Amino acid sequence: MSETPQHPTGHDDPDVVSVERTIAADPAAIFALLADPAKHPLIDGSGSVRKVRGPTERLKKGAKFGMDMRIGVPYRITNTVVEFEEGRRIAWRHFGGHVWRYILDPVSGGTKVTEEFDMGPSRSRLVLKLMRAAKKNRQAMEETLERLDRQVTGNQR
């Protein structure tokens, strides 16, 4: 059982931003990249993830991993994996409480990848809303899925 709600794709929860993309690759190949924190800077569409900090072991439920980040100024963050279903779902959060989630569904021709930014469990929902985090993150998430596609398939669409 996960520690955060598992929203179905297409939900109407205003606290969850969701984008999806079909990638012509096996779910296992995509999941392998998502479960490797050292690869996260390669797929980050926001430009804020700089590099992994500390051990780069494959992620699993309860794993902690650090990242060097930059949004205006450099900072460090520690994330904890809060949802994990091999080849299907992975999610993490940091001290702020909001969750970054990836859901992989096999489809004809590849895998439908859904990325979600879930502000529901955040300790700073009001601040996120005032910062227009939903709109900014949606744009970055679309870029993240494009980069994920390129990393896994080599496509330069």
C-alpha positions as a printed NumPy array, in Angstrom:
array([[  0.   ,   0.   ,   0.   ],
       [  1.394,   3.387,  -0.945],
       [  1.579,   6.348,   1.391],
       [ -0.093,   8.681,  -1.113],
       [ -3.317,   8.382,  -3.095],
       [ -2.942,   6.525,  -6.359],
       [ -4.866,   8.687,  -8.772],
       [ -6.105,   7.054, -11.956],
       [ -5.065,   8.661, -15.208],
       [ -7.645,  11.2  , -16.3  ],
       [ -8.696,  12.156, -12.772],
       [-10.204,  15.547, -12.045],
       [ -8.179,  16.301,  -8.901],
       [ -7.099,  19.967,  -9.165],
       [ -4.072,  19.204,  -6.976],
       [ -2.629,  16.771,  -9.532],
       [ -0.975,  17.868, -12.782],
       [ -0.756,  15.004, -15.25 ],
       [  0.878,  14.66 , -18.677],
       [  1.268,  11.565, -20.806],
       [  3.178,  10.38 , -23.835],
       [  3.388,   7.079, -25.668],
       [  6.992,   5.952, -26.041],
       [  7.977,   3.206, -28.477],
       [  9.82 ,   1.161, -25.864],
       [  9.262,  -1.645, -23.406],
       [  8.107,  -0.551, -19.906],
       [ 11.158,  -2.273, -18.37 ],
       [ 13.578,  -0.077, -20.351],
       [ 11.749,   3.092, -19.321],
       [ 11.457,   1.987, -15.705],
       [ 15.184,   1.181, -15.563],
       [ 15.96 ,   4.798, -16.426],
       [ 13.443,   6.193, -13.922],
       [ 14.791,   3.921, -11.164],
       [ 18.354,   5.212, -11.716],
       [ 18.69 ,   8.599,  -9.991],
       [ 21.99 ,   9.283, -11.782],
       [ 19.972,   9.482, -15.036],
       [ 17.427,  12.021, -13.756],
       [ 19.429,  15.087, -14.885],
       [ 19.339,  13.673, -18.438],
       [ 15.543,  13.639, -18.546],
       [ 14.642,  16.64 , -16.374],
       [ 12.653,  19.094, -18.474],
       [ 12.695,  21.878, -15.885],
       [ 16.442,  22.422, -15.933],
       [ 16.515,  22.352, -12.125],
       [ 17.961,  18.857, -11.549],
       [ 21.764,  19.165, -11.73 ],
       [ 23.25 ,  15.897, -10.451],
       [ 22.703,  13.042,  -8.064],
       [ 24.307,  13.428,  -4.658],
       [ 25.583,  10.396,  -2.788],
       [ 25.08 ,   6.737,  -3.699],
       [ 23.415,   5.964,  -7.022],
       [ 21.855,   2.628,  -6.201],
       [ 18.77 ,   1.512,  -8.079],
       [ 15.665,   2.929,  -6.425],
       [ 13.158,   0.832,  -4.466],
       [ 10.341,   1.581,  -2.009],
       [ 11.705,   3.585,   0.918],
       [ 15.016,   4.42 ,  -0.805],
       [ 16.416,   7.892,  -0.22 ],
       [ 18.389,   9.77 ,  -2.853],
       [ 19.878,  13.233,  -2.918],
       [ 19.988,  15.726,  -5.765],
       [ 21.848,  18.944,  -6.367],
       [ 19.246,  21.358,  -7.703],
       [ 19.004,  24.92 ,  -8.952],
       [ 15.944,  27.132,  -9.175],
       [ 17.465,  30.598,  -9.087],
       [ 20.02 ,  29.515,  -6.49 ],
       [ 21.71 ,  26.138,  -5.96 ],
       [ 20.345,  23.864,  -3.239],
       [ 20.274,  20.215,  -2.216],
       [ 17.254,  18.019,  -1.706],
       [ 16.71 ,  14.501,  -0.375],
       [ 13.862,  12.471,  -1.876],
       [ 12.208,   9.321,  -0.567],
       [ 10.588,   6.73 ,  -2.848],
       [  6.981,   6.437,  -1.604],
       [  5.439,   4.287,  -4.351],
       [  7.115,   1.447,  -6.186],
       [  5.724,  -1.256,  -8.415],
       [  8.454,  -2.791, -10.577],
       [  8.063,  -1.86 , -14.24 ],
       [  4.793,  -0.033, -13.575],
       [  4.914,   2.82 , -11.039],
       [  7.475,   4.862,  -9.15 ],
       [  7.03 ,   8.038,  -7.097],
       [  9.09 ,  10.113,  -4.697],
       [  8.743,  13.151,  -2.492],
       [ 10.937,  15.384,  -0.364],
       [ 10.345,  17.343,   2.855],
       [  7.792,  19.578,   1.088],
       [  5.482,  16.58 ,   0.774],
       [  4.42 ,  16.929,  -2.867],
       [  4.899,  13.841,  -5.009],
       [  6.438,  13.236,  -8.432],
       [  4.933,  10.056,  -9.928],
       [  5.487,   8.019, -13.104],
       [  2.965,   5.4  , -14.24 ],
       [  3.817,   3.03 , -17.091],
       [  1.099,   1.226, -19.05 ],
       [  1.936,  -1.159, -21.908],
       [  0.034,  -0.191, -25.07 ],
       [  0.174,  -1.196, -28.706],
       [  3.46 ,   0.118, -30.045],
       [  5.12 ,   0.806, -26.708],
       [  4.349,   2.255, -23.317],
       [  2.03 ,   5.061, -22.225],
       [  4.033,   7.05 , -19.681],
       [  2.089,   9.311, -17.332],
       [  3.963,  11.789, -15.184],
       [  2.106,  13.361, -12.272],
       [  2.939,  16.238,  -9.949],
       [  0.711,  15.704,  -6.901],
       [  0.369,  18.768,  -4.672],
       [ -2.269,  17.111,  -2.484],
       [  0.09 ,  15.929,   0.267],
       [  2.238,  19.084,   0.091],
       [  2.984,  21.069,   3.224],
       [  3.013,  24.216,   1.063],
       [  0.027,  23.911,  -1.279],
       [ -0.845,  27.595,  -1.028],
       [  2.721,  28.636,  -1.887],
       [  2.747,  26.22 ,  -4.858],
       [ -0.54 ,  27.667,  -6.106],
       [  0.692,  31.264,  -5.714],
       [  3.857,  30.338,  -7.647],
       [  1.663,  28.862, -10.41 ],
       [  3.547,  25.594,  -9.967],
       [  0.882,  23.604, -11.807],
       [  1.294,  25.556, -15.058],
       [  5.093,  25.75 , -14.845],
       [  5.419,  22.077, -13.973],
       [  3.085,  20.973, -16.777],
       [  5.407,  22.593, -19.33 ],
       [  8.495,  21.062, -17.721],
       [  6.814,  17.646, -17.483],
       [  6.018,  17.661, -21.208],
       [  9.69 ,  18.363, -21.877],
       [ 10.707,  15.644, -19.396],
       [  8.661,  13.021, -21.244],
       [ 10.156,  14.156, -24.551],
       [ 13.66 ,  13.796, -23.092],
       [ 12.739,  10.419, -21.606],
       [ 11.593,   9.315, -25.064],
       [ 14.898,  10.439, -26.615],
       [ 16.978,   8.732, -23.925],
       [ 15.164,   5.407, -24.238],
       [ 14.595,   5.265, -28.005],
       [ 17.186,   7.613, -29.489],
       [ 14.383,   9.366, -31.395],
       [ 14.952,  13.043, -32.066],
       [ 11.265,  13.872, -32.834]])
